[in-house]
């Protein structure tokens, strides 16, 4: 028996979703590095766990997770002032 049309379409959709998650994760990692943040620093800035950031960068998290992309963008555009006394 061959693969049904529906199974074939479902597999293509799953593959494209996987690619989208992986591309998003790579982009997050690239932008974090360009901003000069370690993973620990970035986790503190955007208030997520280290494990969550690892899953994002490995493409295991759906970028459509509510507020995820917005939170990451804000974290990458924040500027912090260091005040010394």
KALINSUL-V646263 format. One record per residue. N is the residue number from 1. RES is the residue in one small letter. SS is DSSP state (helix for helix, strand for strand, loop for the rest). Layout:
BEGIN
N,RES,SS
N,RES,SS
END
This chain:
BEGIN
1,x,loop
2,x,loop
3,x,loop
4,x,loop
5,x,helix
6,x,helix
7,x,helix
8,x,helix
9,x,helix
10,x,helix
11,x,helix
12,x,helix
13,x,helix
14,x,helix
15,x,helix
16,x,helix
17,x,helix
18,x,helix
19,x,helix
20,x,helix
21,x,helix
22,x,helix
23,x,helix
24,x,helix
25,x,helix
26,x,helix
27,x,helix
28,x,helix
29,x,helix
30,x,helix
31,x,helix
32,x,helix
33,x,helix
34,x,helix
35,x,loop
36,x,loop
37,x,loop
38,x,loop
39,x,helix
40,x,helix
41,x,helix
42,x,helix
43,x,helix
44,x,helix
45,x,helix
46,x,helix
47,x,loop
48,x,loop
49,x,loop
50,x,helix
51,x,helix
52,x,helix
53,x,helix
54,x,helix
55,x,helix
56,x,helix
57,x,helix
58,x,loop
59,x,loop
60,x,loop
61,x,loop
62,x,loop
63,x,loop
64,x,loop
65,x,loop
66,x,loop
67,x,loop
68,x,helix
69,x,helix
70,x,helix
71,x,helix
72,x,helix
73,x,helix
74,x,helix
75,x,helix
76,x,helix
77,x,helix
78,x,loop
79,x,loop
80,x,loop
81,x,loop
82,x,loop
83,x,loop
84,x,loop
85,x,loop
END
